Amino acid sequence: MLCIVALLMSCNNESKPVVAADTAAAPGTSISTQAQKNLDAMHMVDKAFETGDVNGIDSIIAPGFVDHTDKGDKKGADSLKAMIKMSHDADKNMKMQVVKELADDDYVFAIMHYSGTGDGKMMPAGPYDMHSMEVVKFSNGKATDHWSYMEMSEVSKMMAAMAGGNKMKAPDAGKKK
């Protein structure tokens, strides 16, 4: 997966270095001030999902922010805050761990590990343990776009939970009107 990220970043016409934002970064490399601010913004959102506290979210989200991960694009900071609240209400013990981060002045890529106990509304009921690739685009120090990529098996579990675990039934063809 990281190879794909590196390939995509290398296809960019601009020559901005992608720097690992962890202690495994190559000796002598440093992350730009803007890339660090972008990482800090992403960590603020991660913390909000864990705690339910959305204070400060407006300061790091662009007015035209678009979240491309849920049933159609969700726009604006209010949409993100609603998603944070809904997610936190569905799992008050959610834990998010950064497995690996890559950042530059325009993007943050993070492999995330999520665990917790779902209530069956947004996440499957009971304990869960999953990974995703989070991508956030930044402009002028604010998040403008977010994408999340998960394994299909995890997406299927979440969709089933959000649908109430009920399978759709075919209409009764013999039913009189």
C-alpha positions in Angstrom: 0.0 0.0 0.0 2.8 2.4 0.9 4.4 1.7 -2.5 1.2 2.9 -4.2 1.2 6.1 -2.1 4.9 6.7 -3.0 4.2 6.1 -6.6 1.2 8.5 -6.6 3.3 11.1 -4.9 6.1 10.7 -7.4 3.7 11.3 -10.3 3.1 14.9 -9.0 4.7 17.5 -11.3 6.0 19.4 -8.3 9.1 18.0 -6.6 8.2 18.2 -2.9 9.7 15.5 -0.7 7.5 13.1 1.1 8.9 12.7 4.6 8.0 10.0 7.0 6.7 11.7 10.1 7.9 9.1 12.6 11.2 8.1 14.1 11.9 5.8 11.2 12.6 8.8 8.9 16.0 8.7 7.3 18.7 10.4 9.4 19.3 14.0 8.4 15.8 14.4 6.9 13.4 16.9 8.4 9.7 17.6 8.0 8.7 21.1 6.9 6.8 23.4 9.3 3.7 23.1 7.1 3.8 19.3 6.9 4.1 19.2 10.7 1.1 21.6 11.0 -0.9 19.3 8.7 0.1 16.3 10.9 -1.0 18.1 14.0 -4.3 19.0 12.4 -4.9 15.3 11.5 -4.0 14.3 15.1 -6.5 16.8 16.4 -9.3 15.2 14.4 -8.1 11.7 15.5 -8.3 12.8 19.2 -11.8 14.3 18.6 -13.0 10.9 17.4 -11.6 9.3 20.5 -12.9 11.9 23.0 -16.0 13.3 21.2 -14.6 16.9 21.8 -14.9 18.9 18.6 -13.5 22.2 20.0 -10.9 23.6 17.7 -12.1 21.6 14.6 -13.2 24.8 12.8 -9.7 26.2 13.0 -8.2 23.3 10.9 -11.0 22.7 8.4 -11.4 24.8 5.2 -14.9 26.2 4.6 -15.3 24.0 1.5 -14.0 20.8 3.2 -15.3 17.6 1.5 -15.3 14.2 3.2 -15.4 11.7 0.3 -15.9 8.6 2.5 -19.6 8.4 3.4 -22.7 8.0 1.3 -21.8 10.8 -1.1 -19.6 13.7 -0.3 -20.2 15.4 3.0 -19.2 19.1 3.1 -18.1 21.5 5.7 -16.8 21.4 9.3 -20.3 20.9 10.7 -20.6 17.7 8.7 -17.3 16.5 10.1 -18.3 17.4 13.7 -21.6 15.5 13.3 -19.7 12.5 12.1 -17.3 12.7 15.1 -20.2 12.9 17.5 -22.1 10.0 15.8 -19.0 7.9 15.8 -18.1 8.7 19.4 -21.7 8.0 20.6 -21.6 4.7 18.8 -18.3 3.7 20.4 -17.1 5.6 23.5 -14.0 3.4 23.9 -12.7 3.8 20.3 -8.9 3.8 20.1 -7.0 5.0 17.1 -3.3 4.3 16.6 -1.1 5.7 13.8 0.7 2.8 12.2 2.6 4.9 9.7 2.4 8.5 8.5 3.7 10.3 5.4 3.4 14.0 5.0 4.3 16.9 2.9 2.9 20.5 2.6 -0.2 19.3 0.7 -1.1 15.8 2.0 -1.0 13.5 4.9 -1.3 9.8 4.4 -1.7 7.6 7.4 -2.3 3.9 8.0 -4.5 3.7 11.0 -5.4 0.9 13.4 -8.9 1.2 15.0 -10.2 -0.9 17.8 -13.1 -0.6 20.2 -16.6 -2.0 20.9 -19.3 -1.1 18.4 -22.9 -0.6 19.4 -24.2 -2.1 16.2 -25.3 1.2 14.6 -22.2 2.5 13.0 -19.8 -0.4 13.7 -20.6 -4.0 14.1 -21.9 -4.8 17.6 -19.1 -6.0 19.9 -15.4 -5.7 19.6 -13.7 -4.7 16.4 -10.1 -4.4 15.2 -9.4 -3.0 11.7 -7.1 -0.9 9.6 -7.6 1.9 7.1 -5.6 4.3 4.9 -6.5 7.9 5.6 -5.7 10.6 3.1 -6.2 14.3 3.9 -5.5 17.1 1.4 -4.5 20.5 2.8 -4.4 24.0 1.4 -3.2 27.1 3.2 -3.0 25.1 6.4 -6.5 23.8 6.4 -7.9 20.4 5.5 -9.9 20.6 2.2 -10.5 16.9 1.4 -10.6 13.5 3.2 -10.6 10.0 1.8 -10.6 6.7 3.8 -9.8 3.3 2.3 -10.6 0.1 4.1 -10.6 -3.6 3.4 -13.8 -4.7 1.7 -14.5 -7.2 4.5 -14.4 -4.4 7.0 -16.6 -2.1 4.9 -19.2 -5.0 4.5 -19.3 -5.4 8.3 -19.9 -1.7 8.8 -22.6 -1.5 6.1 -24.4 -4.5 7.7 -24.2 -2.8 11.1 -25.5 0.5 9.7 -28.4 -1.2 8.1 -29.3 -2.7 11.4 -28.0 -6.1 10.5 -31.1 -6.8 8.5 -30.8 -8.3 5.1 -33.1 -6.8 2.5 -36.1 -8.9 1.7 -37.5 -9.3 -1.8 -41.0 -7.9 -2.1 -43.7 -10.5 -1.8 -44.8 -11.1 -5.4 -48.0 -12.8 -4.3 -49.2 -10.1 -2.1 -52.5 -8.5 -3.1 -52.8 -4.8 -3.4 
